[in-house]
Amino acid sequence: MLGRLNHVAIAVPDLEVAAERYRAVLGATVTEPQALPDHGVTVVFVEVANTKTELLEPLGEASPIAAFLEKNPAGGIHHMCYEVEDIIEARDALQVNGVRVLGDGEPKTGAHGKPVLFLHPKDFDGTLIELEQV
């Protein structure tokens, strides 16, 4: 079911500062900020040869990232994103196995313009998992 690791997401308290740190200190290529109101975040991607790192900050007070940063003020790893060929097929197979899909269970459009779903972290050893259809 799982394809390659698409990205690891890190919640940050200040996206501009974090992005500049990756550029200046690590010499990384960092994309322009992208607001994703449906997900309550603003993101940039740090691009490397074999995957990406997503830096995300809250977009609005109701953002789930705001709650994460309240518990982890310095930021930290928020989720891992894996690619799947068919997100509906993956969702249905996971639900048959008792995995909880967050939200209403229907895919939303993610930062790459592709359908995404999030899986409950309690079903994966405390790790929030995002699935993205390729």
Residue, then its C-alpha position, 0 to 999 in steps of 0.5 A: m500500500l505505502g509508496r515512498l516517503n513524501h515528506v516529514a513535517i516539522a511544526v515551527p513557531d516562526l516560519e520565516v525564521a525557520a526557512e531562513r535557517y534552512r537556507a542560510v545554515l544548511g544551504a537548502t532550497v526552500t520554496e515560497p510560503q503557501a497558505l493552506p486555509d483548509h488545513g489551517v497552516t502556512v507551509v514551505f518545503v525544504e527540497v533535498a534529493n530523496t524527499k522533502t521536509e515541510l515546515l509549517e506554522p499555524l494559519g489562524e487561532a483554530s489551527p491544529i498546529a497552534a495547539f501542537l505548538e502550545k504543547n511544544p513551544a519550540g516546535g517539533i516533528h508533527h507528521m510523516c507523509y507517505e504516498v499511496e496510489d489510490i487514496i480511497e482504496a487505501r482509506d477503505a483498507l485501513q478502516v477495515n483494519g480498524v484504523r481511524v481516519l481523521g476529519d470526515g474521512e474524505p480526502k482534502t487537497g494538500a499542499h501539492g494539489k493532491p488528495v490527502l488524508f490523516l490517520h489517527p496517531k494512536d493507531f500508529d505508535g503516537t505518530l500522525i500519518e498523512l497519506e497523499q495520492v500520487 
